[in-house]
Amino acid sequence: MSTVKRKTVVKLPSQEDESNTGTTAGSDQSESSKNISHILSSSVSGASSLVILQLISRLATFGLHQIVLRYTDPATFGIASVQLELLLATILFLSREGFRCALLRGDDDTIVVDCNNISKESKVLADSKKGTVQKITNLSYVPIPIGIITTFLACTFYIYYATEDTLNTPYYVTSVVLYGLSAFGELIIEPLYITAMNNLIFKLRVSCEGIGVIVRCIITLALTLLGAQGNDGKYSNKFGILAFAVAQFAFTLILMTGYIGYFVSKWKISLLMPRKIDDNKNKGFWLDAHLFNLAKTFTKQSLLKHILTEGDKMLIAWLSSPVDQGIYAFVVNYGSLVARILFQPLEETGRTLFSKILTNVNKKDVKMTDAQKTALFTSLKVLTTLIKFHILLGLLFICFATNYTGTLIDLLVGSVWSQSPAPLVLSAYCLYVPIMGVNGITEAFVAAVATEETLSTLNYWLIAFSAGFVGSGVIFMKVFLAGAFGLIAANAFNLSTRITWSWNFIRNYFLKNRNYSLNEVKELRRMLSLSNLVPRPLVLISFFIAWVVTFWSNEYIGWETIDAKMKHIGIGCFCAIIVSGVPARKYFHTRRNKPYSW
């Protein structure tokens, strides 16, 4: 049987030659450097591949939706994209997330295995390298029995507690079962996933998931088009949510085939099987207590994380009709593109930049060097510039995009969606975009410089923010019956409170008692002032006039015909040119005298 070909590996203790005990410290360091270099290069290569995978996956999914939505009604799309996706995420998150976090931490020097020369000894010692690997292998099987329980309970809940409208949806029960089987199928190959990630085999994941995404897109599209043929009602589909369920099940089968095929062909099966481990007292055990307790801790944290991540889906699935769920899923599919493509890279880059710039600033030291002061002022300049960028981008969304959502939706997915509340909900989401951007960059700064004590305090605040989100969601959606609008309002309220907390931290961080001069304190206060962040009145007035003009165009010219669309878009382009010229003219007029401030 062939084995994994790897130039740089760490051999298990049983493989080491006793004659090597006299190796010099210099050669040990050289070998260690090679191992570190190999891990770093593999990680960088794997990270790049995963980024490309995410880009291809999201573009393919987005492109698929534009075609599928033309043949799918909002209720069907809502059940598939909200309820069934939430079912899948809940099973996987609760069953494996905590164990993944514990088993992929890499606390030991390395856990890369050399498959070429495995000891034939029957015993596995806990303190050996082989024992370290075996501890991880044994624990990686635990998500499977947990998955049996979570899958059964989740699917049972979805079937027996579904609303009458949802339960009457064609193929609903079959789709729930298929999604449950898909989740459990991914849990079956969880030990192989853990082994692949710990051995830096990133290409396996990229290949399997890349092929799986393509197959899922093709099957969803094919079944949707097939189900739309011969139907009397426009946009009706005889397969409905079954197309999404079959495609998801096929995606899981691709993953299982890829992982199992790879390890069967390239690894010895004995390496992947759970085995009893012996401690120093020759007492056997299967699960390492330290790793198991760590996994339990992460699993408890994952419950809160799951609520924070999927809270909007939980609320709208609980408090809204399938039609509202479909409209919200549709709007998020469009609105979140900006967050995924632009905001997330800015947030990650900013977090890295702030941590690097401020790494030498001693937070407990009152006295600071000139270099430390320069680092502080530079980081604040970058932070305020990014916030200004998000505010300016937000004005573009608020004053332009809100009046062109109907045009965009009608062009991409047709009148069934453009004549629904979707354009109005997407317009509301445009108001939410700048709040997302500012929250992301301010929380990135907090994550980069906050102490462990502050981060622990923030965890309790996050619980309070989550409670506020749920409470506001219930008020907006249950009391005011605002549907998808209410959920967007609850999200905006939640992020606004988080921005307030983060901004208070930022002000305290920069204005704390350090050896600033009086002029430096004044400059810091100016940079942190609201007047420095908000555009000048002339810029705001120009955006407001542009909104009035495009609103008039949307109301009186409209977008129902091609001719109307061309006129409406033309007016928007003209207004955009005029608005962009206002800050540009101000910039070139004042740059000779002083730096431009909006």
Backbone torsions as a table, in degrees:
resi	resn	phi	psi	omega
1	MET	NA	134.2	-179.2
2	SER	-72.7	158.9	-177.3
3	THR	-125.6	171.4	179.6
4	VAL	-68.3	128.6	179.0
5	LYS	-90.6	114.6	-177.1
6	ARG	-144.1	123.7	-177.7
7	LYS	-71.5	-39.2	-176.0
8	THR	-114.5	111.5	-178.9
9	VAL	-135.7	163.5	173.7
10	VAL	-108.0	115.7	-177.3
11	LYS	-77.4	150.9	178.4
12	LEU	-72.4	156.1	-176.8
13	PRO	-55.1	-35.7	-179.4
14	SER	-67.6	-14.5	-178.2
15	GLN	-94.8	-10.4	-173.2
16	GLU	-76.6	140.7	179.0
17	ASP	-84.7	131.6	-178.9
18	GLU	-63.2	-24.2	-179.1
19	SER	-70.3	-11.1	-178.9
20	ASN	-87.7	3.8	-176.3
21	THR	-66.1	-19.1	-179.2
22	GLY	-93.3	14.7	-179.1
23	THR	-62.9	139.8	-177.2
24	THR	-73.1	159.1	178.9
25	ALA	-64.0	-32.1	-179.7
26	GLY	-64.5	-41.1	179.2
27	SER	-69.3	-34.5	176.6
28	ASP	-61.6	-43.4	179.3
29	GLN	-65.5	-35.9	179.1
30	SER	-65.1	-42.9	178.9
31	GLU	-64.9	-41.0	178.2
32	SER	-62.5	-40.2	179.4
33	SER	-64.5	-39.0	178.0
34	LYS	-63.7	-41.3	179.0
35	ASN	-63.1	-45.2	178.8
36	ILE	-62.6	-42.5	179.3
37	SER	-62.2	-40.1	179.3
38	HIS	-65.0	-43.5	-179.3
39	ILE	-64.5	-43.0	-179.3
40	LEU	-64.2	-46.0	-178.5
41	SER	-65.0	-39.5	178.1
42	SER	-66.2	-39.3	-179.7
43	SER	-66.3	-43.2	179.3
44	VAL	-63.6	-44.4	178.7
45	SER	-63.0	-42.5	179.4
46	GLY	-66.2	-40.0	178.9
47	ALA	-63.1	-41.6	178.4
48	SER	-62.3	-42.2	179.5
49	SER	-64.2	-39.2	179.9
50	LEU	-68.0	-36.3	176.7
51	VAL	-62.8	-44.2	178.5
52	ILE	-63.1	-40.5	178.3
53	LEU	-60.3	-45.6	179.9
54	GLN	-62.0	-41.4	179.9
55	LEU	-63.3	-48.4	-180.0
56	ILE	-63.1	-42.4	-178.5
57	SER	-61.6	-46.1	-177.4
58	ARG	-70.3	-39.7	179.0
59	LEU	-65.7	-41.8	179.6
60	ALA	-65.0	-42.9	179.5
61	THR	-65.3	-42.3	179.6
62	PHE	-64.4	-44.6	178.1
63	GLY	-62.9	-38.8	177.5
64	LEU	-61.1	-43.5	-177.3
65	HIS	-61.7	-33.0	-178.0
66	GLN	-64.5	-31.8	178.2
67	ILE	-84.6	-45.6	-177.0
68	VAL	-62.2	-38.7	-176.4
69	LEU	-64.2	-23.9	177.7
70	ARG	-68.6	-18.2	-178.2
71	TYR	-121.7	18.7	-177.9
72	THR	-132.9	134.3	178.2
73	ASP	-83.5	160.9	-176.9
74	PRO	-57.8	-37.8	-177.9
75	ALA	-63.8	-44.5	178.9
76	THR	-63.1	-45.0	-179.8
77	PHE	-65.0	-35.2	179.1
78	GLY	-65.6	-44.3	179.5
79	ILE	-64.1	-41.8	-177.5
80	ALA	-71.0	-45.5	-172.4
81	SER	-86.2	-20.6	-179.6
82	VAL	-107.0	-62.9	-171.8
83	GLN	-70.1	-50.4	-176.9
84	LEU	-71.0	-36.5	176.1
85	GLU	-66.7	-35.8	176.1
86	LEU	-66.6	-38.6	175.9
87	LEU	-59.1	-47.9	-179.9
88	LEU	-61.7	-47.9	-178.2
89	ALA	-64.5	-37.8	-179.0
90	THR	-65.5	-46.3	179.5
91	ILE	-60.9	-48.8	-177.2
92	LEU	-67.1	-42.5	-175.7
93	PHE	-66.3	-47.2	-177.0
94	LEU	-71.2	-28.5	-174.7
95	SER	-85.7	-35.5	-169.4
96	ARG	-124.9	-18.6	-169.9
97	GLU	-60.0	-46.6	-179.7
98	GLY	-62.8	-38.1	179.9
99	PHE	-71.4	-36.5	176.2
100	ARG	-61.1	-46.5	-179.2
101	CYS	-60.4	-40.1	-178.3
102	ALA	-73.2	-40.6	-173.3
103	LEU	-84.4	-14.6	179.3
104	LEU	-107.1	12.8	-179.6
105	ARG	-68.9	-35.1	179.6
106	GLY	68.6	44.8	-179.5
107	ASP	-67.4	-29.6	178.2
108	ASP	-80.0	170.4	-176.9
109	ASP	-57.7	-48.7	177.4
110	THR	-165.0	155.6	179.0
111	ILE	-131.5	25.1	177.4
112	VAL	-73.2	134.0	-173.6
113	VAL	-106.0	137.6	171.1
114	ASP	-94.0	112.3	-175.3
115	CYS	-82.1	-6.8	-171.4
116	ASN	-77.5	-33.1	-175.3
117	ASN	-134.7	80.3	-179.8
118	ILE	-93.9	134.9	-178.8
119	SER	-61.3	143.7	179.0
120	LYS	-90.1	1.4	-178.1
121	GLU	-63.5	145.9	-178.2
122	SER	-79.3	-28.5	-177.6
123	LYS	-87.6	144.6	173.6
124	VAL	-119.2	115.2	-177.5
125	LEU	-83.7	137.6	-174.5
126	ALA	-64.3	-34.4	-175.2
127	ASP	-85.8	-3.9	-178.9
128	SER	-85.9	164.5	175.6
129	LYS	-60.3	-40.0	177.9
130	LYS	-63.1	-37.4	177.3
131	GLY	-65.5	-37.1	177.3
132	THR	-61.4	-44.3	178.4
133	VAL	-65.0	-41.1	-177.0
134	GLN	-67.6	-33.3	176.1
135	LYS	-58.9	-43.5	-179.8
136	ILE	-68.5	-42.2	180.0
137	THR	-61.0	-45.9	-179.2
138	ASN	-61.3	-46.6	-176.4
139	LEU	-70.3	-24.5	-179.2
140	SER	-67.9	-13.8	178.2
141	TYR	-86.8	-12.5	-176.5
142	VAL	-63.1	-38.9	178.8
143	PRO	-57.2	-21.5	-178.1
144	ILE	-67.5	-54.4	177.6
145	PRO	-65.1	-34.1	175.5
146	ILE	-63.0	-39.3	179.5
147	GLY	-63.0	-33.9	177.2
148	ILE	-60.4	-43.0	-178.3
149	ILE	-70.4	-50.1	-177.4
150	THR	-63.9	-38.7	179.0
151	THR	-63.9	-45.9	179.8
152	PHE	-63.0	-46.7	-177.6
153	LEU	-66.6	-43.7	-177.9
154	ALA	-65.7	-45.3	-179.8
155	CYS	-66.2	-39.0	177.5
156	THR	-62.2	-43.9	178.5
157	PHE	-61.1	-44.0	-178.5
158	TYR	-64.2	-32.4	-177.2
159	ILE	-82.9	-44.6	-172.5
160	TYR	-85.7	-17.9	-178.4
161	TYR	-115.5	16.4	176.8
162	ALA	-74.3	150.3	176.3
163	THR	-69.1	164.1	-178.0
164	GLU	-62.6	-40.9	179.1
165	ASP	-63.5	-42.1	179.5
166	THR	-67.1	-43.5	-177.5
167	LEU	-66.2	-28.5	178.9
168	ASN	-81.0	-3.9	176.7
169	THR	-65.5	132.2	-179.3
170	PRO	-55.5	134.5	176.2
171	TYR	64.6	22.7	-177.8
172	TYR	-63.8	-51.2	-177.8
173	VAL	-62.2	-43.0	178.0
174	THR	-60.4	-40.9	-179.4
175	SER	-67.2	-40.1	177.3
176	VAL	-61.2	-43.9	178.9
177	VAL	-63.1	-42.4	179.8
178	LEU	-64.3	-41.3	177.1
179	TYR	-65.4	-38.9	177.2
180	GLY	-64.1	-42.8	177.2
181	LEU	-65.4	-35.1	177.7
182	SER	-63.4	-44.4	178.5
183	ALA	-63.0	-45.0	-178.9
184	PHE	-66.8	-33.6	176.4
185	GLY	-61.7	-39.2	177.2
186	GLU	-67.7	-33.0	178.0
187	LEU	-70.0	-30.5	179.3
188	ILE	-62.3	-37.4	-178.8
189	ILE	-94.2	12.0	179.0
190	GLU	-59.5	-41.2	175.8
191	PRO	-58.7	-36.1	178.7
192	LEU	-70.9	-37.4	177.1
193	TYR	-63.1	-45.9	179.5
194	ILE	-60.3	-44.4	179.3
195	THR	-62.3	-43.8	-179.5
196	ALA	-63.2	-44.1	-178.6
197	MET	-68.4	-40.7	179.9
198	ASN	-69.4	-23.4	177.2
199	ASN	-99.8	13.4	173.5
200	LEU	62.0	31.5	178.5
201	ILE	-92.8	69.4	-175.8
202	PHE	-71.2	-31.5	-176.2
203	LYS	-63.0	-27.8	178.3
204	LEU	-63.4	-47.0	178.6
205	ARG	-63.5	-44.7	-178.6
206	VAL	-60.6	-43.6	-178.2
207	SER	-66.4	-48.7	-176.7
208	CYS	-64.6	-47.8	-177.8
209	GLU	-71.0	-34.3	177.7
210	GLY	-62.6	-48.0	177.6
211	ILE	-65.0	-39.4	-179.3
212	GLY	-62.7	-41.5	179.1
213	VAL	-62.9	-43.5	-179.7
214	ILE	-62.9	-45.9	179.7
215	VAL	-63.3	-41.6	179.6
216	ARG	-62.2	-42.1	178.6
217	CYS	-63.1	-43.9	-177.7
218	ILE	-64.7	-44.5	-178.0
219	ILE	-67.0	-43.2	178.4
220	THR	-59.7	-46.1	-179.3
221	LEU	-65.1	-44.7	-176.9
222	ALA	-63.5	-47.2	-179.2
223	LEU	-68.4	-33.9	178.0
224	THR	-66.7	-45.3	178.7
225	LEU	-65.9	-39.2	179.3
226	LEU	-66.3	-39.6	-180.0
227	GLY	-71.7	-21.9	-179.4
228	ALA	-82.4	-15.1	-177.6
229	GLN	-74.4	136.5	174.2
230	GLY	77.2	8.5	178.1
231	ASN	-87.7	138.9	-179.6
232	ASP	-73.3	-43.2	-178.2
233	GLY	-77.0	136.5	178.6
234	LYS	-67.7	136.1	179.1
235	TYR	68.0	6.7	173.7
236	SER	-79.6	152.2	-176.1
237	ASN	-145.7	122.1	-174.1
238	LYS	-71.7	-21.3	177.8
239	PHE	-90.0	-39.0	175.8
240	GLY	57.0	-124.7	-175.9
241	ILE	-70.5	-15.7	179.0
242	LEU	-62.4	-32.7	178.4
243	ALA	-61.2	-41.9	178.4
244	PHE	-68.6	-39.0	-177.4
245	ALA	-68.3	-45.1	178.8
246	VAL	-62.9	-41.3	179.9
247	ALA	-63.7	-40.6	178.2
248	GLN	-66.1	-39.8	178.1
249	PHE	-64.9	-38.7	176.8
250	ALA	-64.5	-38.3	177.0
251	PHE	-58.7	-43.7	179.3
252	THR	-66.1	-39.7	177.8
253	LEU	-62.0	-37.7	176.2
254	ILE	-62.1	-45.7	178.9
255	LEU	-60.6	-46.3	-178.4
256	MET	-63.2	-43.9	179.9
257	THR	-63.1	-43.6	-178.2
258	GLY	-65.4	-48.8	-177.9
259	TYR	-68.3	-46.5	-178.7
260	ILE	-65.5	-42.7	179.3
261	GLY	-62.1	-40.3	-179.0
262	TYR	-64.7	-50.3	-174.4
263	PHE	-73.2	-31.6	176.9
264	VAL	-67.0	-36.7	-176.3
265	SER	-84.3	-24.7	-172.4
266	LYS	-118.5	-11.1	-178.3
267	TRP	-123.6	157.7	171.0
268	LYS	-80.5	129.7	-174.7
269	ILE	-59.3	-31.0	-178.1
270	SER	-61.9	-26.9	179.0
271	LEU	-68.6	-23.1	-172.7
272	LEU	-101.0	-1.3	-176.0
273	MET	-95.3	144.3	175.4
274	PRO	-67.3	141.3	-179.9
275	ARG	-139.3	154.4	176.7
276	LYS	-73.2	141.5	-177.7
277	ILE	-114.2	141.1	179.8
278	ASP	-104.8	133.5	176.6
279	ASP	-88.3	-169.6	-176.9
280	ASN	-65.6	-22.0	-179.8
281	LYS	-98.6	15.4	179.5
282	ASN	61.9	24.0	174.0
283	LYS	-91.9	129.8	-177.0
284	GLY	-86.1	147.4	175.6
285	PHE	-150.6	159.2	-179.7
286	TRP	-103.5	-41.3	-176.4
287	LEU	-114.0	128.8	178.0
288	ASP	-71.6	127.8	-174.5
289	ALA	-63.0	-41.5	-178.2
290	HIS	-63.4	-49.4	-179.2
291	LEU	-65.1	-38.7	-178.5
292	PHE	-66.5	-42.2	177.5
293	ASN	-66.0	-37.3	177.3
294	LEU	-63.8	-41.8	178.6
295	ALA	-64.9	-38.2	177.6
296	LYS	-64.6	-39.6	178.5
297	THR	-62.5	-46.3	179.2
298	PHE	-65.2	-34.3	178.9
299	THR	-65.2	-40.1	176.9
300	LYS	-62.6	-42.8	178.0
301	GLN	-65.3	-32.2	-177.5
302	SER	-66.8	-25.0	177.1
303	LEU	-61.8	-47.8	177.6
304	LEU	-66.0	-41.4	-179.9
305	LYS	-62.1	-38.5	179.8
306	HIS	-65.9	-40.1	178.1
307	ILE	-65.0	-41.6	179.3
308	LEU	-65.7	-38.2	-176.2
309	THR	-76.9	-43.3	-173.9
310	GLU	-108.7	15.5	-176.1
311	GLY	-59.9	-37.8	-179.1
312	ASP	-66.0	-39.5	177.9
313	LYS	-66.5	-39.1	179.1
314	MET	-62.3	-44.7	-178.2
315	LEU	-64.1	-48.2	-175.0
316	ILE	-72.5	-29.7	175.7
317	ALA	-69.4	-30.1	-177.4
318	TRP	-84.2	-37.9	-169.1
319	LEU	-109.5	-4.4	-174.6
320	SER	-127.0	164.9	178.1
321	SER	-79.1	162.5	176.2
322	PRO	-56.2	-32.1	178.6
323	VAL	-65.0	-46.6	177.3
324	ASP	-62.7	-37.7	177.6
325	GLN	-62.6	-42.3	179.1
326	GLY	-64.7	-41.9	179.3
327	ILE	-65.1	-41.9	179.2
328	TYR	-64.8	-44.5	178.3
329	ALA	-61.7	-38.7	178.0
330	PHE	-62.7	-46.1	-178.1
331	VAL	-66.0	-42.9	179.3
332	VAL	-63.5	-35.0	178.4
333	ASN	-58.7	-35.2	177.6
334	TYR	-86.4	-51.8	-172.8
335	GLY	-64.7	-33.8	-177.0
336	SER	-76.3	-9.0	177.8
337	LEU	-59.4	-41.4	179.5
338	VAL	-62.8	-42.6	180.0
339	ALA	-64.4	-40.4	-177.3
340	ARG	-72.6	-42.6	-172.4
341	ILE	-84.5	-39.1	-173.5
342	LEU	-108.1	-52.6	-173.0
343	PHE	-66.2	-44.6	-176.8
344	GLN	-62.2	-46.1	175.6
345	PRO	-61.4	-39.9	178.0
346	LEU	-63.0	-41.9	179.8
347	GLU	-64.0	-46.4	-179.0
348	GLU	-67.1	-41.3	178.4
349	THR	-65.5	-43.0	178.4
350	GLY	-62.0	-42.3	179.2
351	ARG	-61.0	-43.1	178.1
352	THR	-66.0	-43.5	-178.6
353	LEU	-62.7	-47.2	-179.2
354	PHE	-63.2	-41.0	-179.6
355	SER	-65.7	-34.8	178.9
356	LYS	-72.9	-45.9	-176.9
357	ILE	-64.9	-40.7	-172.8
358	LEU	-98.7	12.8	-176.2
359	THR	-66.7	-29.1	-178.7
360	ASN	-94.6	3.4	178.6
361	VAL	-85.7	114.7	-179.6
362	ASN	-79.1	111.4	-174.4
363	LYS	-69.2	-20.8	-178.1
364	LYS	-97.2	-6.7	-176.6
365	ASP	-93.2	127.5	179.3
366	VAL	-74.2	-38.3	-179.1
367	LYS	-82.5	134.1	179.0
368	MET	-129.0	148.4	175.7
369	THR	-81.1	168.6	177.8
370	ASP	-63.1	-35.3	179.5
371	ALA	-64.7	-38.4	178.6
372	GLN	-68.3	-38.4	177.0
373	LYS	-63.9	-41.3	177.8
374	THR	-60.8	-41.2	178.3
375	ALA	-62.0	-41.5	179.6
376	LEU	-63.9	-47.7	-178.5
377	PHE	-67.9	-35.9	178.1
378	THR	-65.3	-44.7	-179.6
379	SER	-64.6	-38.7	178.6
380	LEU	-67.0	-38.1	177.3
381	LYS	-62.6	-43.5	178.3
382	VAL	-63.8	-44.0	-178.6
383	LEU	-61.8	-49.5	-179.1
384	THR	-66.0	-33.8	177.4
385	THR	-64.9	-42.1	178.4
386	LEU	-66.0	-37.9	177.4
387	ILE	-65.3	-41.7	177.0
388	LYS	-61.1	-39.4	178.1
389	PHE	-61.5	-44.4	179.5
390	HIS	-65.2	-36.5	178.2
391	ILE	-67.0	-43.4	179.0
392	LEU	-64.1	-43.3	177.0
393	LEU	-63.3	-37.7	177.4
394	GLY	-63.6	-37.4	176.7
395	LEU	-63.6	-36.4	176.9
396	LEU	-63.0	-43.7	179.1
397	PHE	-66.8	-42.2	-175.8
398	ILE	-70.1	-45.0	-171.4
399	CYS	-90.0	-18.0	180.0
400	PHE	-116.9	-55.7	-172.3
401	ALA	-61.6	-33.8	-177.7
402	THR	-60.8	-26.4	-178.5
403	ASN	-97.8	6.0	-179.2
404	TYR	-126.6	11.1	179.4
405	THR	-67.2	-39.8	178.5
406	GLY	-63.2	-41.7	177.9
407	THR	-61.2	-46.4	-178.8
408	LEU	-62.2	-48.1	-176.8
409	ILE	-65.7	-40.9	-179.6
410	ASP	-64.6	-37.7	179.3
411	LEU	-69.2	-38.1	-171.8
412	LEU	-87.6	-43.5	-172.2
413	VAL	-127.0	2.1	171.8
414	GLY	95.5	179.6	-169.9
415	SER	-75.0	-23.4	-179.0
416	VAL	-61.6	-30.6	178.3
417	TRP	-94.2	-36.8	-178.8
418	SER	-70.2	-24.0	177.7
419	GLN	-91.3	0.7	177.1
420	SER	-94.0	-179.3	176.3
421	PRO	-69.3	-0.7	-175.8
422	ALA	-55.4	-44.7	178.5
423	PRO	-59.6	-40.5	179.6
424	LEU	-67.9	-39.5	178.6
425	VAL	-66.8	-40.3	177.5
426	LEU	-65.2	-34.9	175.4
427	SER	-63.0	-41.6	176.4
428	ALA	-63.4	-36.9	178.8
429	TYR	-65.8	-31.3	177.2
430	CYS	-63.0	-33.3	175.5
431	LEU	-68.2	-25.4	-177.5
432	TYR	-82.9	-20.4	-175.3
433	VAL	-59.1	-51.3	-179.8
434	PRO	-62.5	-30.1	177.5
435	ILE	-65.9	-41.1	176.2
436	MET	-59.8	-45.0	-177.2
437	GLY	-63.9	-48.1	-179.1
438	VAL	-65.1	-40.3	178.6
439	ASN	-62.7	-40.8	-178.6
440	GLY	-62.1	-44.7	-175.4
441	ILE	-76.1	-34.8	177.6
442	THR	-69.9	-39.1	177.2
443	GLU	-70.4	-28.1	175.3
444	ALA	-64.2	-40.2	177.7
445	PHE	-64.9	-43.4	179.0
446	VAL	-60.4	-44.9	-179.4
447	ALA	-64.2	-28.4	-176.2
448	ALA	-79.4	-32.5	-170.7
449	VAL	-120.6	-12.5	-175.4
450	ALA	-68.3	147.2	176.5
451	THR	-77.5	167.8	179.0
452	GLU	-61.4	-36.0	178.4
453	GLU	-64.1	-41.7	178.7
454	THR	-66.6	-40.6	179.2
455	LEU	-65.3	-36.4	176.5
456	SER	-64.5	-40.7	176.5
457	THR	-64.0	-38.5	-180.0
458	LEU	-62.4	-32.7	178.6
459	ASN	-60.2	-39.7	177.4
460	TYR	-68.8	-37.6	176.5
461	TRP	-63.8	-36.4	178.7
462	LEU	-62.4	-36.0	175.7
463	ILE	-62.5	-42.8	178.2
464	ALA	-64.8	-40.9	177.9
465	PHE	-62.5	-39.3	179.2
466	SER	-63.9	-41.8	177.9
467	ALA	-63.7	-40.0	176.7
468	GLY	-63.9	-37.5	178.0
469	PHE	-64.3	-46.3	179.7
470	VAL	-63.6	-44.7	-179.2
471	GLY	-62.7	-45.4	178.6
472	SER	-66.5	-35.3	177.7
473	GLY	-63.6	-42.3	177.9
474	VAL	-63.2	-41.9	-179.5
475	ILE	-64.0	-49.8	-176.7
476	PHE	-68.1	-39.0	-172.1
477	MET	-93.6	-33.3	-177.0
478	LYS	-93.0	-43.7	-177.1
479	VAL	-81.2	-51.1	-177.6
480	PHE	-89.1	-5.4	177.5
481	LEU	53.5	43.6	-175.4
482	ALA	-86.5	-8.4	176.6
483	GLY	60.8	-132.1	-178.6
484	ALA	-63.4	-33.3	175.7
485	PHE	-59.1	-42.1	-178.8
486	GLY	-64.6	-36.9	179.4
487	LEU	-68.3	-40.2	176.6
488	ILE	-63.8	-40.5	177.3
489	ALA	-63.3	-40.0	178.2
490	ALA	-64.8	-41.2	176.4
491	ASN	-62.6	-42.2	179.4
492	ALA	-63.9	-41.7	177.3
493	PHE	-62.6	-43.5	-179.4
494	ASN	-61.0	-50.1	-178.5
495	LEU	-68.9	-30.5	178.1
496	SER	-65.2	-41.0	176.8
497	THR	-65.8	-35.8	178.2
498	ARG	-69.9	-36.6	175.6
499	ILE	-62.9	-42.2	179.0
500	THR	-59.1	-44.7	178.8
501	TRP	-64.3	-46.5	-178.1
502	SER	-64.3	-41.1	-178.6
503	TRP	-67.8	-36.0	175.4
504	ASN	-62.8	-40.7	176.0
505	PHE	-63.1	-43.8	-178.2
506	ILE	-62.2	-45.4	178.6
507	ARG	-60.7	-45.3	179.7
508	ASN	-65.7	-34.8	-179.1
509	TYR	-65.2	-46.3	-176.4
510	PHE	-80.8	-27.7	-175.5
511	LEU	-100.5	10.7	179.0
512	LYS	-66.8	164.9	-172.4
513	ASN	-68.6	94.1	173.2
514	ARG	-120.6	174.7	-176.3
515	ASN	-82.7	60.8	176.6
516	TYR	-81.9	151.1	168.0
517	SER	-81.7	169.1	-179.1
518	LEU	-62.3	-41.3	179.4
519	ASN	-65.6	-36.3	179.5
520	GLU	-67.5	-38.2	177.3
521	VAL	-64.0	-42.3	178.7
522	LYS	-62.7	-40.8	179.8
523	GLU	-66.6	-40.4	177.6
524	LEU	-62.7	-43.8	179.3
525	ARG	-64.5	-37.1	178.3
526	ARG	-65.7	-44.5	-178.9
527	MET	-65.9	-30.1	-178.8
528	LEU	-90.7	-1.3	-177.9
529	SER	-77.4	154.6	179.1
530	LEU	-64.3	-34.6	-179.4
531	SER	-64.3	-26.6	178.1
532	ASN	-77.3	-25.5	-176.2
533	LEU	-90.6	-34.3	-176.2
534	VAL	-84.7	139.4	178.5
535	PRO	-59.7	159.4	179.1
536	ARG	-67.2	157.6	-177.0
537	PRO	-54.4	-37.8	-179.1
538	LEU	-62.6	-39.3	178.1
539	VAL	-66.0	-44.2	179.5
540	LEU	-63.2	-41.0	179.1
541	ILE	-64.1	-41.2	-180.0
542	SER	-63.4	-40.3	177.0
543	PHE	-65.9	-39.9	-179.8
544	PHE	-64.0	-43.1	178.3
545	ILE	-62.5	-40.4	178.3
546	ALA	-62.5	-39.4	178.0
547	TRP	-64.7	-41.6	179.6
548	VAL	-61.5	-44.9	-178.1
549	VAL	-65.3	-47.1	-178.3
550	THR	-70.0	-31.2	175.3
551	PHE	-65.1	-44.0	176.4
552	TRP	-60.6	-42.4	179.6
553	SER	-63.2	-40.8	-179.9
554	ASN	-65.9	-36.6	-176.7
555	GLU	-79.8	-40.1	-170.6
556	TYR	-105.7	-26.5	174.3
557	ILE	-94.1	-44.0	174.9
558	GLY	77.4	-168.0	-177.6
559	TRP	-146.1	19.8	-175.9
560	GLU	-70.4	-31.9	-179.6
561	THR	-114.4	165.5	178.6
562	ILE	-62.1	-41.7	-179.7
563	ASP	-63.0	-42.6	178.4
564	ALA	-64.9	-39.7	178.0
565	LYS	-60.7	-44.7	-178.8
566	MET	-61.7	-43.7	179.6
567	LYS	-65.6	-43.5	-178.8
568	HIS	-63.3	-44.6	178.6
569	ILE	-66.6	-38.4	178.9
570	GLY	-61.8	-42.4	177.6
571	ILE	-62.8	-40.4	178.4
572	GLY	-63.6	-42.1	178.5
573	CYS	-63.5	-41.6	178.6
574	PHE	-61.9	-45.3	179.2
575	CYS	-63.9	-38.1	179.5
576	ALA	-63.4	-40.2	178.7
577	ILE	-63.8	-44.4	179.6
578	ILE	-62.9	-45.9	-177.8
579	VAL	-64.5	-42.3	-179.7
580	SER	-65.9	-25.7	178.8
581	GLY	-73.5	-22.4	-177.9
582	VAL	-67.4	-54.4	177.8
583	PRO	-69.0	-30.8	178.6
584	ALA	-65.0	-44.1	179.3
585	ARG	-63.8	-42.3	179.3
586	LYS	-63.5	-37.6	-179.2
587	TYR	-65.4	-51.3	-177.7
588	PHE	-67.9	-25.3	-179.6
589	HIS	-75.7	-28.7	-172.4
590	THR	-111.0	-6.9	-172.7
591	ARG	-67.4	-25.4	178.7
592	ARG	-70.8	-27.3	-175.8
593	ASN	-92.4	-46.0	-177.5
594	LYS	-160.1	162.5	178.0
595	PRO	-59.8	141.3	-177.5
596	TYR	-72.5	135.2	174.3
597	SER	-123.5	81.4	-179.8
598	TRP	56.8	NA	NA
